[in-house]
Amino acid sequence: MKKALLATVALSILLAGCNGSDDKTSEQTSSTFTELNNRIGALDAAQKQSQATIDEQNRKIVVLTQSQEALASLQARFDALQKAYDESPKFDPETLKKVEDGLADLTKQFNDSAKFDPEALKESLKKLQDQIDKGPTSQAVTDLDTAIDDLEKKLVDATSFETVKTEVERLTKLLAGIDTDTPTTLKETLAALRKDLDGKTTLDPAEIKNIGDRLAELETFVAALAAPLLPGPAPTVDVRTLRPTFQSFTAAPESFQLRETSRIVIDSDDEGFKTALNAPMGWAQKLRFATGLKLEVVNGVKAVPGDIILSGKPDQLLLDTAETAKVTWDKEVEDVWRGRTAPWVVDSVSIKDVLKEGYTYTADANNVTLTYNQNFGAIHALQTLYQLLASDRRTPGEHRWLLGGKGVDYPQSEYRGVMIDVGRKFVSVDDLIGLMDKMSLHKLNILHLHVSDNVGDRFGNYTGFFRLYDESLSEEYKKLRPSDGKYYTKADITRLEDAALAYGIEVLPEIDLPGHAQAFISVNPTFVSKDHHLSLDVKKPEVIDYIKRLVPEFATWFRSGKYHFGADEVFDTSKPDVTKFVNDMAASLRPKVGPNLFGIWSGAADLTTVNSDITVFNWTRESRDQLAGKKWVDYEWTYFVPFIDYWQPNKGEMTLASQYDTYYESAGRNTGIPIGREIAVWNDSALNHTYGFELMNAGIRLGVPGHGLVLWNGLSFDEDNNFVSYDKLPGFQTSLSHEQSSYWIRNKYPSLSGQQAMEILLDTATFRHIDWKQSTGIRIPAASDRPNEIATDPLGWDPLDMAAAFKKAEDLVKQQSFTKTGVMKLQ
């Protein structure tokens, strides 16, 4: 409007000036016109500058508002923490000293058994109890109370020192476990935070992140410290578990407590899913073992306070996360295992499985709600729920409390696998299910079964085994029945798949062809390659036809839509021939058996010309050029081969550090970011040594939790984007499977308590691990026992230990039955 007015005025003056015709008038008119134009330009510029100033002021207002809101949120969280600390139990040093003196008095009384006086001991106990009663109501104090009660019961009929010695030793250990430094440390940390917050009216983004991260750590800690106590005996064994690391989590001051009426309310009509939850070792049943509650799984009903809500309608947080989640690595890597620095590949990939396996967790005083998109997400959500429950340090069967807050969780890697070479060394379905039970605690999702292979003896003779057999097969395939009589039927695979569903695991079958094919050559001798006695001749049409019929016949026993074709070590066959064979087989077979994944081993084929829809399992450390543009699975430092030493860091035993740190290093040396990683148990020496699954379990006992840590949670980087190695990670990083493994005993002998099952398992565990032993001048990895490290073993139980635990449990059940009825009953 202003511009139009100015232009009109300028035009009027110009027209008026045109009435005169002399040069002087013309010059004046021209000068006036120029001046007006300059003024118009100046006004226009001023208007633009004014608008820019307004925009900048608006932006600052928005930033200020957001900063103030963030500050207010941080202040509220801090105040909640301060309140939790103020109300948390604290054992003052004076009272603690009196308790220590009381216990010392007890100790003096039984140092000399000849002077043992039960009545004097009872009096000392009473004094000790009086001092305990003056202390705070905390977990440690409750443990002491329980121990004193137990000791007083023993003293009722006590006549000797030995009767009470064990109980007094228990008191001593419990007293030593009282942490008087924790409240002081917490107080100092809160004071440092208060100092950083005081006087602030706004915060910049870096300050918001810094203070928010510090508050989050404290919130998690204080929630556990200040959780209300439950009645009942306290645990006397180490039941530590990892407080799961969500990809992002905001704690809330109110925790959720399960109740006698609590249920698991689902909105799914999928009966198969409901069956999987209620399976004997499914996650709903594990939650029942953990809590001692009925936790009925119901659908089609409205949730009420106290219920666990499991909803297949993902909330907006999960949907938004699926759009933005990425993994980005952009640093050089120091290869500590080879002593050199390798160039790092800058790469960023979207995380594919947020909606397949991800979930959100929301807990307040009324309910805990888990949302997901696919059933795999629901299973992982319940796994985390169990870990959170078990982290309260209560006795198995008495866990009730869940951390309040909201979090989102999903895997950083879509492929998190364990491969077992059952072709060379048969592993029972029960043992495979036991392995999956432990895999699920660490959120591994693929059990890869290598079901065919050759195994040689020390004299160079080879026997081939193909482990899939069923009486319903045609005569052509019945000829493949393994000579040792050990195989999986269709019913076995169905049982394995049902268990896998309950654990959130998919089974990946592999029939290794055209190499490693002695099992098939032995019944089809004309199929052998003229170039190598263990390979099929891929140039023969009848061999191609046989493979195209064989693979779908057996691969369709499995449900995952994933298939591994093998194709490694095809000796004396040219790479172009192997590559053409692999591409042709993939084109023919993938739609039938491997639409979700069709894999091959690296090494034999030219990966630069392998079809892009084939996933490469990179065991031969192929170059970047070979892997460019391919989906690939990392295999470096993940092998365990009983009695053979190669590709095993740390003298033959996988460690948490080796699995975590080498993933960063091996990925850096290759092209971009792999879709995941796999532990492999190869049984090359099966005919030369006698061993069972207990040795395989020992070899990977640290690899499984190490894989779970790095493949689900991802690698850790500091604020400068520098990689944080495993030894610098904070806290206790991996879950112990003690309590979860004890549920097998509860499942078989339901009359036992959670505490009884746990103690039986600990008493029978041998902590079988891998040592290096000298054999014919060669150092080889073999199983050894190290009982003193049971309490820190994340995956120590194996079939031998479990069999011993079942026997001990059976004896205890018989004893309990006889005690109650006077009649011995077999359970």
Sequence and secondary structure as in RCSB ss.txt:
>XXXX:A:sequence
MKKALLATVALSILLAGCNGSDDKTSEQTSSTFTELNNRIGALDAAQKQSQATIDEQNRKIVVLTQSQEALASLQ
ARFDALQKAYDESPKFDPETLKKVEDGLADLTKQFNDSAKFDPEALKESLKKLQDQIDKGPTSQAVTDLDTAIDD
LEKKLVDATSFETVKTEVERLTKLLAGIDTDTPTTLKETLAALRKDLDGKTTLDPAEIKNIGDRLAELETFVAAL
AAPLLPGPAPTVDVRTLRPTFQSFTAAPESFQLRETSRIVIDSDDEGFKTALNAPMGWAQKLRFATGLKLEVVNG
VKAVPGDIILSGKPDQLLLDTAETAKVTWDKEVEDVWRGRTAPWVVDSVSIKDVLKEGYTYTADANNVTLTYNQN
FGAIHALQTLYQLLASDRRTPGEHRWLLGGKGVDYPQSEYRGVMIDVGRKFVSVDDLIGLMDKMSLHKLNILHLH
VSDNVGDRFGNYTGFFRLYDESLSEEYKKLRPSDGKYYTKADITRLEDAALAYGIEVLPEIDLPGHAQAFISVNP
TFVSKDHHLSLDVKKPEVIDYIKRLVPEFATWFRSGKYHFGADEVFDTSKPDVTKFVNDMAASLRPKVGPNLFGI
WSGAADLTTVNSDITVFNWTRESRDQLAGKKWVDYEWTYFVPFIDYWQPNKGEMTLASQYDTYYESAGRNTGIPI
GREIAVWNDSALNHTYGFELMNAGIRLGVPGHGLVLWNGLSFDEDNNFVSYDKLPGFQTSLSHEQSSYWIRNKYP
SLSGQQAMEILLDTATFRHIDWKQSTGIRIPAASDRPNEIATDPLGWDPLDMAAAFKKAEDLVKQQSFTKTGVMK
LQ
>XXXX:A:secstr
 HHHHHHHHHHHHHHHHTT  SHHHHHHHHHHHHHHHHHHHHHHHHHHHHHHHHHHHHHHHHHHHHHHHHHHHHH
HHHHHHHHHHHHS    HHHHHHHHHHHHHHHHHHHSGGG  HHHHHHHHHHHHHHHHTS   HHHHHHHHHHHH
HHHHHHS  SHHHHHHHHHHHHHHHHT  SHHHHHHHHHHHHHHHHHTT S   HHHHHHHHHHHHHHHHHHHHH
T    SS    S         SEEEE S  EE  TT  EEE    HHHHHHHHSTTSHHHHHHHHH S   EEES
S   TT EEEESS  HHHHHHHHH EEEE   EEETTTTEEE    EEEE TTHHHH EEEEE SS EEEEESSH
HHHHHHHHHHHHHHHTT   TT   EE  EEEEE  S SEEEEEE TTTS   HHHHHHHHHHHHHTT  EEEEE
 EEEEE TTS EEEEE B  TTS HHHHTT  TT   B HHHHHHHHHHHHHHT EEEEEEEESSS HHHHTT G
GGB SS TTSB TT HHHHHHHHHHHHHHHTTSSSSEEEEE    TTS HHHHHHHHHHHHHHHHHHH SSEEEE
ESSSS TTSS TTSEEEETT   HHHHTT  EEE TT EE TT  SS TTTT   HHHHHHHHHHHHHHSSS  S
EEEEEE  TTTTTS   HHHHHHHHTTHHHHHHIIIII   B TTS B  GGGS S  S   HHHHHHHHHHH T
TS HHHHHHHHHHH   EEEEEEEETTEEEEEEEE GGGGGG SS   HHHHHHHHHHHHHHHHHHHHHHHSS  
  
